Amino acid sequence: MTQHNTRTVTANITLSLDGRVNGAGGDYDMSWIVPHAITEGARDHMTRVTSTATTALLGRKNYEGFGGFWPAVADDENAAPQDRAFSKWLNEVEKVVFSSTVTESGWQNSRFVDADPAGVVKQLRAEPGGDIVVLASSSVIRALLAADEVDRLSITLAPELVGGGARLFEDGIPATSWKLSHSTPTESGALTLLYDRTRS
């Protein structure tokens, strides 16, 4: 059995009822997520998940998407307070980006790795720090689930049937058991769920 120290690895993602992370239109077909991401409940959930984390893991596409939007929100007086807090956290947190093509960026505290996510997480677990959160990058989450390196699943379950698109849980992921530790419905009818890995 893997020895896990105190750095909890949380995989944070929004899923449709049919288990999709995006729609039939591909990586950027995510308009169905938006109404469920901007509720008070969803924002509070993001604060809950990220407040204990000192490292964020991102795939390249998500990193570029987040980087195009979030850095400036911290100083936007018209933004929701939770969004400003998330932006401030995201600017300051250590960002580890999995990419074989991009090696640098102007966004502070970012480092790029062309490596297996599970190996990187094992290294991070050995270093001091707070929790580690994977921000919506399904390829990174899949790799970590395959290696049993996820301690907590943070899922926002959106009441949408998307009908196509990529699934988070593909066949071949090893069987694991989880315990529900938190569940709250949001104003849009989505459910925010936290599951902790049950290890015997």
Beta strands, then each sheet from edge to edge (+ up, - down):
strand 1: 9-16
strand 2: 53-59
strand 3: 94-98
strand 4: 110-113
strand 5: 131-135
strand 6: 152-158
strand 7: 178-185
strand 8: 191-197
sheet 1: 4+ 3+ 2+ 5+ 1+ 6+ 8- 7+
end
